[in-house]
Amino acid sequence: MKSHQIARLGIGYIPEDRRIYPDFSVVENLQIACRKPGRDGWDIAKVSQLFPDLEDKQARLGCQLSGGEQQMLAIARTLMGNPQFLLLDEPAEGLAPIIVSALAEALNEIKRQGLSMLLSEQNARFAIKIADRAYVIDKGRVIFEGTISKLMESEEEMRRRLVF
């Protein structure tokens, strides 16, 4: 399917490389993705609450943002499309630990608001802060499938197999 067809199905995708518009301001990046929100849908005010760092930088161009701010913008922009489901590809990659922590908080808030997501992430510590279920893949094979609590119970086994 084409990207716009997938988006119309309610799937929001946040790619690994963020793909924000570097020559657009933060507000323009958000407005371009805006799809009429429902009663409790996402709008600029709501994504600004989720990512307060972006509120202060609404006039800045995408290329003037740090990597963490660009990642926040990529997620906020996707939320502006009011998806029913989020796909996140390596959202913590290359980010400073303090930003990774803030990102985990934001994704947990999105989850609390009822939006389901599928997270592909190599940073296991980050992923277990967010996920309810895990699939651990090693060399193309699923070596664990289950709840996060089961994963934590088998953490010693995972340590032997992977860098955890």
C-alpha positions as CSV (number, residue, x, y, z in Angstrom):
1,M,0.0,0.0,0.0
2,K,1.0,3.6,-0.5
3,S,1.9,5.7,2.6
4,H,-1.2,7.8,2.4
5,Q,-3.4,4.7,2.3
6,I,-1.7,3.3,5.4
7,A,-2.1,6.6,7.2
8,R,-5.8,6.7,6.3
9,L,-6.2,3.3,8.0
10,G,-5.1,4.9,11.2
11,I,-1.5,3.7,11.4
12,G,1.1,6.3,12.4
13,Y,4.8,5.5,11.6
14,I,7.8,7.1,13.3
15,P,10.8,6.1,11.2
16,E,14.3,5.6,12.6
17,D,15.7,8.6,10.7
18,R,12.8,10.9,11.8
19,R,12.2,12.4,8.4
20,I,11.1,15.8,9.7
21,Y,11.0,18.7,7.3
22,P,14.3,20.5,8.0
23,D,13.3,23.8,6.3
24,F,9.9,24.0,8.1
25,S,9.4,25.4,11.5
26,V,8.2,23.2,14.4
27,V,4.7,24.5,14.0
28,E,4.7,24.0,10.2
29,N,5.9,20.4,10.7
30,L,3.0,19.8,13.0
31,Q,0.4,21.6,10.8
32,I,1.4,19.7,7.7
33,A,0.5,16.4,9.4
34,C,-2.7,17.7,11.0
35,R,-5.8,15.6,10.5
36,K,-9.0,16.8,12.1
37,P,-8.9,15.5,15.7
38,G,-11.9,13.8,17.3
39,R,-13.2,15.0,20.6
40,D,-10.0,13.9,22.4
41,G,-7.7,14.0,19.5
42,W,-4.2,15.4,19.1
43,D,-3.7,19.0,18.3
44,I,-0.8,21.4,18.7
45,A,-1.8,22.3,22.3
46,K,-1.9,18.6,23.3
47,V,1.4,17.6,21.7
48,S,3.0,20.7,23.3
49,Q,1.8,19.4,26.7
50,L,3.4,16.0,25.9
51,F,6.6,17.6,24.7
52,P,7.0,21.0,26.5
53,D,10.5,21.4,25.0
54,L,8.9,21.9,21.6
55,E,6.5,24.6,22.8
56,D,9.4,27.0,23.4
57,K,10.8,26.2,19.9
58,Q,7.8,26.5,17.7
59,A,9.4,29.1,15.4
60,R,12.7,27.1,15.0
61,L,13.4,25.2,11.8
62,G,13.6,21.5,12.0
63,C,17.3,21.6,11.1
64,Q,18.0,23.8,14.1
65,L,16.7,21.2,16.6
66,S,18.9,18.7,18.5
67,G,18.5,15.0,17.8
68,G,16.2,14.5,20.8
69,E,14.1,17.5,19.8
70,Q,13.8,16.1,16.3
71,Q,12.7,12.8,17.6
72,M,10.0,14.5,19.8
73,L,8.9,16.5,16.7
74,A,8.7,13.3,14.7
75,I,6.4,11.7,17.3
76,A,4.4,14.8,17.8
77,R,3.9,15.2,14.0
78,T,2.7,11.6,13.7
79,L,0.3,12.2,16.6
80,M,-1.1,15.2,14.7
81,G,-2.5,12.7,12.2
82,N,-4.6,11.2,15.0
83,P,-3.6,7.6,14.4
84,Q,-5.2,4.6,16.0
85,F,-1.9,2.7,16.2
86,L,1.7,3.8,16.3
87,L,4.8,2.0,14.8
88,L,8.1,3.3,16.2
89,D,11.4,2.3,14.7
90,E,14.3,2.7,17.1
91,P,13.1,5.9,18.8
92,A,15.9,5.9,21.4
93,E,18.7,5.5,18.9
94,G,21.5,8.0,19.3
95,L,19.8,10.0,22.0
96,A,21.3,11.2,25.3
97,P,20.2,9.2,28.4
98,I,18.2,12.2,29.8
99,I,16.3,12.5,26.5
100,V,15.7,8.7,26.4
101,S,14.2,8.9,29.9
102,A,11.9,11.8,28.8
103,L,10.9,9.9,25.7
104,A,10.0,6.9,27.7
105,E,7.8,9.1,29.9
106,A,6.1,10.6,26.9
107,L,5.5,7.2,25.3
108,N,4.0,5.9,28.5
109,E,1.7,8.9,28.6
110,I,0.6,8.1,25.0
111,K,-0.1,4.6,26.1
112,R,-2.1,5.7,29.2
113,Q,-4.2,7.7,26.8
114,G,-5.2,4.5,25.0
115,L,-3.0,4.6,21.9
116,S,-1.5,1.2,21.1
117,M,2.0,1.0,19.7
118,L,4.5,-1.4,18.3
119,L,8.1,-0.6,19.3
120,S,11.1,-1.9,17.5
121,E,14.1,-1.1,19.7
122,Q,17.6,-2.4,20.5
123,N,17.8,-0.6,23.8
124,A,16.2,-3.2,26.0
125,R,16.3,-1.0,29.1
126,F,14.3,1.6,27.3
127,A,11.8,-0.9,25.7
128,I,11.0,-2.6,29.0
129,K,10.0,0.8,30.5
130,I,7.2,1.0,27.9
131,A,6.2,-2.4,26.6
132,D,3.7,-4.8,28.0
133,R,4.9,-7.7,25.8
134,A,8.3,-8.4,24.3
135,Y,9.7,-10.4,21.4
136,V,13.4,-10.8,21.6
137,I,15.1,-11.6,18.3
138,D,18.6,-12.9,18.0
139,K,20.2,-13.5,14.6
140,G,16.7,-13.5,12.9
141,R,15.1,-15.9,15.4
142,V,12.6,-15.2,18.1
143,I,14.3,-16.4,21.3
144,F,11.7,-15.0,23.7
145,E,8.0,-14.2,23.4
146,G,5.9,-13.1,26.4
147,T,5.1,-10.4,29.0
148,I,7.7,-8.0,30.3
149,S,7.4,-9.7,33.8
150,K,8.2,-13.0,32.2
151,L,11.1,-11.4,30.4
152,M,12.4,-10.0,33.7
153,E,12.1,-13.5,35.3
154,S,14.2,-14.9,32.5
155,E,16.6,-11.9,32.5
156,E,19.6,-14.1,33.4
157,E,19.0,-16.3,30.4
158,M,18.7,-13.2,28.2
159,R,21.9,-11.9,29.6
160,R,23.7,-15.0,28.5
161,R,22.3,-14.7,25.0
162,L,22.3,-10.9,24.5
163,V,23.8,-7.7,25.7
164,F,21.0,-6.6,28.1
